[in-house]
Amino acid sequence: MRLPIRLSFSAPSRAILLALGAAAVFGTAQAQTAAPPLKVGLMLPATGTFAALGDMIERGFRLHVQEQGGKLGGREIQYFRVDDESDPSKATDNVNKLIKRDNVDVIVGTVHSGVALAMARAAKDSNTMLIVPNAGADAITGAMCAPHIFRSSFSNWQPGYATGVVAAGKGYKRAMTITWNYAAGQETVKGFTEAFEKGGGKVIKDLNLPFPNVEFQALLTEIAAQKPDVVFAFFAGGGAVKFVKDYDAAGLRRNVPLLGSGFLTDGTLEAQGSAAQGLQTALHYADNLDTPRNNAFRKNFALTFKANADVYAVQGYDAAQLLGAGLVAVKGDFAKRDGMIAAMRKASIDSPRGRFTLSASHNPVQDIYLREAVGKNNEMKAVAVKALADPGRGCRM
């Protein structure tokens, strides 16, 4: 006959077992109450002219999250994506897919300023956090500013103003400007004019043509007739390619120096060819910034995506860094949003472009570089303006 086995434990052993049991129960409870992933809505162009820009912004954002082990501030990130279609008329409906359908916590977008302005209005109305990784519309961190709206890129005013500083510093006295007749061009030209005239120069005429018209000949003829000391231009993409080629073909570069916002030669140098060589522009990033931070970023980006990083990738990367700074401060608890916003406002972002902070209206206070087109790169020649802060005109918060 088999006797029942009786186990006997000393008092210390029983205490250890009880402690282990309690720990197991506590661990299970913790797992059951773990915070769900933070919902991040990426509203960026996935089709059309700006699709490549949106792709680079998203890659930059995801790269920083990947470098943090897939989390920001210890919080898992869940992505929701909407193609903004680069269409302001569809912007409100598109952003509401993220706000009302997906119930995202944070929106990141976009490239087109008209779309971004509609997104900012929707973010204000719904009290949804918004981080703008490109669109430079001055009003986003001006009259439309809000505690929960941030930008990780630039205002249109910043590169324009910095180029005006450069032009005045070169001793030019009479300038003409040329751009498309739309918000980004107008705001950039205003920045140039403000700095150039503050430095003793005078803008004798502003030339413009409807967006996206690229028939420049009549305006180039007027430049030749007026003979200014310098011309400031704001164009981007295909328009920038044709303008630079036409300006060179008209023989103007030999007699009238051309300066531009950095977007005149960013992403366009290969197509512009010899017509762009030597052109000087101002922007908050340069291809050859030789710093440990930028070199590490470019290497990791190239290894991860088999592509070279650009200014758009940097801006997406820094949007994630800015969000991460807020989440770290509250240990991933998005419910403590006031503390998170306060931390983001005070953050010092160690960016590939160089360290930057935020202005009172939540726009980067950053160095703007004077670059020169050399081969396929926009190489830094000097710092045009150190720690340039957008004035945030009209911001009340």
C-alpha positions as a Python dict, from the first residue, in 0.01 Angstrom:
ca = {
    (1, 'M'): (0, 0, 0),
    (2, 'R'): (141, 341, -103),
    (3, 'L'): (148, 607, 162),
    (4, 'P'): (60, 968, 71),
    (5, 'I'): (359, 1196, 39),
    (6, 'R'): (351, 1495, 269),
    (7, 'L'): (569, 1795, 197),
    (8, 'S'): (689, 2000, 487),
    (9, 'F'): (833, 2354, 461),
    (10, 'S'): (1009, 2559, 719),
    (11, 'A'): (876, 2907, 799),
    (12, 'P'): (1143, 3081, 588),
    (13, 'S'): (1063, 2856, 290),
    (14, 'R'): (694, 2932, 319),
    (15, 'A'): (771, 3303, 321),
    (16, 'I'): (977, 3272, 3),
    (17, 'L'): (700, 3082, -174),
    (18, 'L'): (442, 3341, -71),
    (19, 'A'): (666, 3619, -199),
    (20, 'L'): (717, 3442, -531),
    (21, 'G'): (345, 3390, -567),
    (22, 'A'): (274, 3753, -494),
    (23, 'A'): (535, 3860, -749),
    (24, 'A'): (376, 3637, -1011),
    (25, 'V'): (33, 3785, -945),
    (26, 'F'): (174, 4141, -953),
    (27, 'G'): (358, 4071, -1280),
    (28, 'T'): (40, 3933, -1438),
    (29, 'A'): (-156, 4237, -1327),
    (30, 'Q'): (113, 4465, -1466),
    (31, 'A'): (103, 4289, -1802),
    (32, 'Q'): (-275, 4318, -1809),
    (33, 'T'): (-263, 4696, -1745),
    (34, 'A'): (32, 4780, -1975),
    (35, 'A'): (-29, 5094, -2178),
    (36, 'P'): (-151, 5028, -2534),
    (37, 'P'): (65, 5150, -2823),
    (38, 'L'): (68, 5522, -2890),
    (39, 'K'): (-124, 5589, -3210),
    (40, 'V'): (75, 5803, -3454),
    (41, 'G'): (-99, 5918, -3770),
    (42, 'L'): (131, 5988, -4065),
    (43, 'M'): (-46, 6223, -4309),
    (44, 'L'): (207, 6264, -4587),
    (45, 'P'): (203, 6266, -4969),
    (46, 'A'): (216, 5909, -5098),
    (47, 'T'): (130, 5992, -5460),
    (48, 'G'): (202, 6281, -5695),
    (49, 'T'): (483, 6535, -5714),
    (50, 'F'): (571, 6531, -5344),
    (51, 'A'): (553, 6154, -5290),
    (52, 'A'): (932, 6114, -5268),
    (53, 'L'): (946, 6388, -5005),
    (54, 'G'): (679, 6222, -4794),
    (55, 'D'): (861, 5891, -4821),
    (56, 'M'): (1185, 6044, -4692),
    (57, 'I'): (1006, 6211, -4400),
    (58, 'E'): (844, 5881, -4299),
    (59, 'R'): (1174, 5693, -4329),
    (60, 'G'): (1344, 5950, -4107),
    (61, 'F'): (1071, 5928, -3844),
    (62, 'R'): (1072, 5548, -3840),
    (63, 'L'): (1451, 5537, -3824),
    (64, 'H'): (1463, 5723, -3493),
    (65, 'V'): (1190, 5501, -3347),
    (66, 'Q'): (1382, 5195, -3467),
    (67, 'E'): (1698, 5326, -3300),
    (68, 'Q'): (1505, 5342, -2972),
    (69, 'G'): (1405, 4976, -2996),
    (70, 'G'): (1069, 5046, -3158),
    (71, 'K'): (951, 5265, -2869),
    (72, 'L'): (953, 5629, -2766),
    (73, 'G'): (974, 5696, -2394),
    (74, 'G'): (917, 5325, -2339),
    (75, 'R'): (588, 5338, -2533),
    (76, 'E'): (520, 5114, -2832),
    (77, 'I'): (430, 5306, -3150),
    (78, 'Q'): (144, 5207, -3379),
    (79, 'Y'): (130, 5378, -3719),
    (80, 'F'): (-170, 5487, -3923),
    (81, 'R'): (-113, 5628, -4272),
    (82, 'V'): (-319, 5858, -4494),
    (83, 'D'): (-215, 5996, -4834),
    (84, 'D'): (-266, 6373, -4810),
    (85, 'E'): (-285, 6387, -5194),
    (86, 'S'): (-116, 6731, -5175),
    (87, 'D'): (-466, 6873, -5219),
    (88, 'P'): (-583, 7144, -4974),
    (89, 'S'): (-946, 7090, -5078),
    (90, 'K'): (-929, 6731, -4950),
    (91, 'A'): (-715, 6803, -4645),
    (92, 'T'): (-991, 6834, -4384),
    (93, 'D'): (-1158, 6509, -4490),
    (94, 'N'): (-823, 6329, -4501),
    (95, 'V'): (-702, 6446, -4160),
    (96, 'N'): (-1038, 6355, -4006),
    (97, 'K'): (-977, 5994, -4110),
    (98, 'L'): (-695, 5996, -3859),
    (99, 'I'): (-870, 6204, -3593),
    (100, 'K'): (-1222, 6058, -3600),
    (101, 'R'): (-1183, 5715, -3761),
    (102, 'D'): (-848, 5601, -3621),
    (103, 'N'): (-854, 5809, -3300),
    (104, 'V'): (-482, 5879, -3323),
    (105, 'D'): (-296, 6046, -3037),
    (106, 'V'): (-50, 6240, -3255),
    (107, 'I'): (-50, 6349, -3619),
    (108, 'V'): (273, 6398, -3817),
    (109, 'G'): (242, 6590, -4146),
    (110, 'T'): (287, 6731, -4403),
    (111, 'V'): (481, 6875, -4702),
    (112, 'H'): (232, 7107, -4878),
    (113, 'S'): (169, 7427, -4680),
    (114, 'G'): (-194, 7457, -4792),
    (115, 'V'): (-267, 7106, -4668),
    (116, 'A'): (-77, 7171, -4344),
    (117, 'L'): (-283, 7482, -4269),
    (118, 'A'): (-604, 7278, -4295),
    (119, 'M'): (-446, 7012, -4072),
    (120, 'A'): (-354, 7276, -3815),
    (121, 'R'): (-713, 7403, -3806),
    (122, 'A'): (-844, 7048, -3755),
    (123, 'A'): (-581, 6984, -3485),
    (124, 'K'): (-685, 7301, -3301),
    (125, 'D'): (-1055, 7216, -3324),
    (126, 'S'): (-1005, 6860, -3197),
    (127, 'N'): (-718, 6935, -2955),
    (128, 'T'): (-506, 6672, -3133),
    (129, 'M'): (-127, 6698, -3110),
    (130, 'L'): (33, 6789, -3445),
    (131, 'I'): (401, 6786, -3545),
    (132, 'V'): (477, 6943, -3885),
    (133, 'P'): (790, 6788, -4043),
    (134, 'N'): (814, 7013, -4347),
    (135, 'A'): (546, 7266, -4451),
    (136, 'G'): (688, 7613, -4394),
    (137, 'A'): (368, 7822, -4387),
    (138, 'D'): (446, 8106, -4146),
    (139, 'A'): (98, 8101, -3993),
    (140, 'I'): (143, 7749, -3848),
    (141, 'T'): (378, 7889, -3586),
    (142, 'G'): (234, 8238, -3622),
    (143, 'A'): (-133, 8331, -3603),
    (144, 'M'): (-245, 7965, -3595),
    (145, 'C'): (-6, 7859, -3319),
    (146, 'A'): (-130, 7642, -3032),
    (147, 'P'): (28, 7467, -2731),
    (148, 'H'): (-12, 7126, -2897),
    (149, 'I'): (119, 7224, -3245),
    (150, 'F'): (493, 7192, -3315),
    (151, 'R'): (719, 7215, -3620),
    (152, 'S'): (1047, 7028, -3673),
    (153, 'S'): (1145, 7193, -4002),
    (154, 'F'): (1148, 7568, -4076),
    (155, 'S'): (926, 7864, -4148),
    (156, 'N'): (928, 8006, -4500),
    (157, 'W'): (1059, 8330, -4352),
    (158, 'Q'): (1379, 8169, -4217),
    (159, 'P'): (1573, 8074, -4535),
    (160, 'G'): (1451, 8391, -4708),
    (161, 'Y'): (1570, 8611, -4423),
    (162, 'A'): (1907, 8433, -4404),
    (163, 'T'): (1964, 8482, -4778),
    (164, 'G'): (1886, 8852, -4736),
    (165, 'V'): (2155, 8870, -4468),
    (166, 'V'): (2401, 8706, -4709),
    (167, 'A'): (2313, 8942, -4996),
    (168, 'A'): (2352, 9252, -4779),
    (169, 'G'): (2679, 9115, -4641),
    (170, 'K'): (2817, 9082, -4995),
    (171, 'G'): (2760, 9454, -5045),
    (172, 'Y'): (2477, 9432, -5299),
    (173, 'K'): (2253, 9740, -5297),
    (174, 'R'): (1985, 9679, -5562),
    (175, 'A'): (1798, 9349, -5576),
    (176, 'M'): (1510, 9194, -5766),
    (177, 'T'): (1313, 8890, -5650),
    (178, 'I'): (1135, 8625, -5853),
    (179, 'T'): (899, 8346, -5745),
    (180, 'W'): (563, 8183, -5802),
    (181, 'N'): (264, 8384, -5685),
    (182, 'Y'): (168, 8160, -5393),
    (183, 'A'): (212, 8158, -5016),
    (184, 'A'): (550, 7983, -4989),
    (185, 'G'): (709, 8208, -5249),
    (186, 'Q'): (556, 8529, -5111),
    (187, 'E'): (657, 8450, -4751),
    (188, 'T'): (1012, 8356, -4849),
    (189, 'V'): (1052, 8675, -5053),
    (190, 'K'): (923, 8883, -4760),
    (191, 'G'): (1190, 8730, -4539),
    (192, 'F'): (1460, 8815, -4794),
    (193, 'T'): (1337, 9172, -4834),
    (194, 'E'): (1321, 9230, -4458),
    (195, 'A'): (1684, 9130, -4402),
    (196, 'F'): (1824, 9282, -4722),
    (197, 'E'): (1670, 9624, -4660),
    (198, 'K'): (1767, 9611, -4292),
    (199, 'G'): (2124, 9558, -4416),
    (200, 'G'): (2116, 9871, -4634),
    (201, 'G'): (1992, 9728, -4965),
    (202, 'K'): (1675, 9797, -5162),
    (203, 'V'): (1449, 9554, -5348),
    (204, 'I'): (1365, 9748, -5661),
    (205, 'K'): (1108, 9504, -5800),
    (206, 'D'): (930, 9177, -5713),
    (207, 'L'): (859, 8955, -6012),
    (208, 'N'): (618, 8662, -6000),
    (209, 'L'): (416, 8430, -6217),
    (210, 'P'): (123, 8196, -6145),
    (211, 'F'): (199, 7857, -5991),
    (212, 'P'): (313, 7626, -6151),
    (213, 'N'): (388, 7830, -6467),
    (214, 'V'): (747, 7797, -6591),
    (215, 'E'): (749, 8046, -6879),
    (216, 'F'): (1024, 8270, -6745),
    (217, 'Q'): (1148, 8447, -7058),
    (218, 'A'): (959, 8777, -7022),
    (219, 'L'): (1070, 8811, -6660),
    (220, 'L'): (1432, 8729, -6745),
    (221, 'T'): (1422, 8999, -7010),
    (222, 'E'): (1304, 9246, -6746),
    (223, 'I'): (1591, 9144, -6514),
    (224, 'A'): (1838, 9205, -6796),
    (225, 'A'): (1689, 9549, -6859),
    (226, 'Q'): (1688, 9654, -6491),
    (227, 'K'): (2044, 9528, -6424),
    (228, 'P'): (2013, 9473, -6045),
    (229, 'D'): (2317, 9384, -5835),
    (230, 'V'): (2161, 9049, -5740),
    (231, 'V'): (1849, 8836, -5796),
    (232, 'F'): (1683, 8629, -5523),
    (233, 'A'): (1474, 8332, -5641),
    (234, 'F'): (1240, 8087, -5475),
    (235, 'F'): (1140, 7787, -5683),
    (236, 'A'): (1142, 7412, -5614),
    (237, 'G'): (1124, 7084, -5802),
    (238, 'G'): (1077, 7094, -6178),
    (239, 'G'): (1021, 7469, -6176),
    (240, 'A'): (1358, 7521, -6008),
    (241, 'V'): (1528, 7304, -6270),
    (242, 'K'): (1387, 7505, -6560),
    (243, 'F'): (1444, 7844, -6397),
    (244, 'V'): (1811, 7779, -6323),
    (245, 'K'): (1869, 7648, -6676),
    (246, 'D'): (1684, 7940, -6835),
    (247, 'Y'): (1868, 8196, -6619),
    (248, 'D'): (2201, 8051, -6729),
    (249, 'A'): (2099, 8020, -7095),
    (250, 'A'): (1995, 8386, -7099),
    (251, 'G'): (2352, 8478, -7006),
    (252, 'L'): (2241, 8648, -6685),
    (253, 'R'): (2471, 8460, -6447),
    (254, 'R'): (2774, 8630, -6600),
    (255, 'N'): (2642, 8975, -6505),
    (256, 'V'): (2375, 8935, -6234),
    (257, 'P'): (2454, 8699, -5942),
    (258, 'L'): (2173, 8462, -5844),
    (259, 'L'): (2095, 8365, -5483),
    (260, 'G'): (1813, 8145, -5361),
    (261, 'S'): (1634, 7968, -5083),
    (262, 'G'): (1790, 7624, -5045),
    (263, 'F'): (1501, 7452, -5220),
    (264, 'L'): (1621, 7606, -5548),
    (265, 'T'): (1896, 7343, -5560),
    (266, 'D'): (1782, 7074, -5314),
    (267, 'G'): (1698, 6755, -5499),
    (268, 'T'): (1745, 6930, -5834),
    (269, 'L'): (2122, 6958, -5886),
    (270, 'E'): (2160, 6654, -6108),
    (271, 'A'): (1886, 6773, -6343),
    (272, 'Q'): (2019, 7131, -6345),
    (273, 'G'): (2367, 7014, -6445),
    (274, 'S'): (2633, 7275, -6515),
    (275, 'A'): (2380, 7561, -6497),
    (276, 'A'): (2364, 7522, -6117),
    (277, 'Q'): (2732, 7484, -6040),
    (278, 'G'): (2851, 7753, -5801),
    (279, 'L'): (2500, 7870, -5709),
    (280, 'Q'): (2471, 7979, -5347),
    (281, 'T'): (2160, 7916, -5138),
    (282, 'A'): (2061, 7924, -4771),
    (283, 'L'): (1896, 7641, -4575),
    (284, 'H'): (1907, 7469, -4235),
    (285, 'Y'): (2089, 7160, -4369),
    (286, 'A'): (2382, 7092, -4600),
    (287, 'D'): (2485, 6761, -4757),
    (288, 'N'): (2839, 6767, -4620),
    (289, 'L'): (2796, 6871, -4256),
    (290, 'D'): (3096, 6693, -4109),
    (291, 'T'): (2982, 6626, -3754),
    (292, 'P'): (2973, 6295, -3565),
    (293, 'R'): (2595, 6328, -3530),
    (294, 'N'): (2529, 6386, -3898),
    (295, 'N'): (2780, 6124, -4012),
    (296, 'A'): (2624, 5859, -3787),
    (297, 'F'): (2274, 5952, -3903),
    (298, 'R'): (2363, 5936, -4272),
    (299, 'K'): (2542, 5605, -4228),
    (300, 'N'): (2252, 5445, -4039),
    (301, 'F'): (1999, 5582, -4288),
    (302, 'A'): (2199, 5446, -4584),
    (303, 'L'): (2236, 5103, -4423),
    (304, 'T'): (1867, 5085, -4332),
    (305, 'F'): (1709, 5216, -4653),
    (306, 'K'): (1985, 5177, -4914),
    (307, 'A'): (1947, 5548, -4995),
    (308, 'N'): (2112, 5876, -4903),
    (309, 'A'): (1942, 6097, -4645),
    (310, 'D'): (1832, 6450, -4731),
    (311, 'V'): (1678, 6748, -4554),
    (312, 'Y'): (1334, 6583, -4557),
    (313, 'A'): (1467, 6271, -4384),
    (314, 'V'): (1631, 6493, -4122),
    (315, 'Q'): (1304, 6675, -4055),
    (316, 'G'): (1115, 6346, -4012),
    (317, 'Y'): (1387, 6210, -3786),
    (318, 'D'): (1369, 6521, -3570),
    (319, 'A'): (989, 6506, -3552),
    (320, 'A'): (1034, 6166, -3384),
    (321, 'Q'): (1309, 6303, -3160),
    (322, 'L'): (1080, 6587, -3049),
    (323, 'L'): (791, 6352, -2974),
    (324, 'G'): (1030, 6121, -2790),
    (325, 'A'): (1156, 6407, -2571),
    (326, 'G'): (801, 6464, -2452),
    (327, 'L'): (726, 6097, -2392),
    (328, 'V'): (1049, 6040, -2199),
    (329, 'A'): (957, 6324, -1964),
    (330, 'V'): (625, 6159, -1871),
    (331, 'K'): (757, 5800, -1886),
    (332, 'G'): (535, 5723, -2184),
    (333, 'D'): (213, 5834, -2010),
    (334, 'F'): (37, 6032, -2282),
    (335, 'A'): (-241, 6117, -2039),
    (336, 'K'): (7, 6358, -1879),
    (337, 'R'): (-1, 6569, -2193),
    (338, 'D'): (60, 6903, -2022),
    (339, 'G'): (390, 6773, -1884),
    (340, 'M'): (475, 6626, -2220),
    (341, 'I'): (411, 6956, -2402),
    (342, 'A'): (618, 7145, -2145),
    (343, 'A'): (910, 6907, -2202),
    (344, 'M'): (884, 6940, -2581),
    (345, 'R'): (885, 7320, -2555),
    (346, 'K'): (1206, 7309, -2351),
    (347, 'A'): (1375, 7032, -2552),
    (348, 'S'): (1720, 7068, -2704),
    (349, 'I'): (1720, 6841, -3009),
    (350, 'D'): (2051, 6682, -3108),
    (351, 'S'): (1975, 6694, -3480),
    (352, 'P'): (2190, 6592, -3777),
    (353, 'R'): (2150, 6956, -3889),
    (354, 'G'): (2302, 7074, -3559),
    (355, 'R'): (2145, 7111, -3216),
    (356, 'F'): (1833, 7327, -3204),
    (357, 'T'): (1571, 7445, -2955),
    (358, 'L'): (1218, 7575, -3009),
    (359, 'S'): (1089, 7929, -3013),
    (360, 'A'): (792, 8038, -2800),
    (361, 'S'): (568, 7957, -3097),
    (362, 'H'): (722, 7604, -3135),
    (363, 'N'): (937, 7662, -3445),
    (364, 'P'): (1304, 7552, -3459),
    (365, 'V'): (1563, 7810, -3352),
    (366, 'Q'): (1840, 7690, -3579),
    (367, 'D'): (2153, 7773, -3774),
    (368, 'I'): (2091, 7856, -4140),
    (369, 'Y'): (2382, 7759, -4365),
    (370, 'L'): (2520, 7928, -4675),
    (371, 'R'): (2569, 7642, -4925),
    (372, 'E'): (2728, 7623, -5267),
    (373, 'A'): (2639, 7376, -5542),
    (374, 'V'): (2945, 7160, -5606),
    (375, 'G'): (2887, 6855, -5824),
    (376, 'K'): (2580, 6677, -5686),
    (377, 'N'): (2605, 6827, -5337),
    (378, 'N'): (2500, 7147, -5166),
    (379, 'E'): (2817, 7204, -4964),
    (380, 'M'): (2827, 7423, -4656),
    (381, 'K'): (3044, 7731, -4694),
    (382, 'A'): (2955, 7919, -4377),
    (383, 'V'): (2683, 7976, -4119),
    (384, 'A'): (2467, 8248, -4275),
    (385, 'V'): (2280, 8321, -3951),
    (386, 'K'): (2342, 8158, -3614),
    (387, 'A'): (2039, 8034, -3415),
    (388, 'L'): (1780, 8212, -3629),
    (389, 'A'): (1438, 8229, -3462),
    (390, 'D'): (1121, 8290, -3661),
    (391, 'P'): (941, 8596, -3516),
    (392, 'G'): (614, 8402, -3481),
    (393, 'R'): (412, 8707, -3574),
    (394, 'G'): (51, 8685, -3456),
    (395, 'C'): (112, 8392, -3220),
    (396, 'R'): (-87, 8415, -2895),
    (397, 'M'): (-58, 8130, -2647),
}
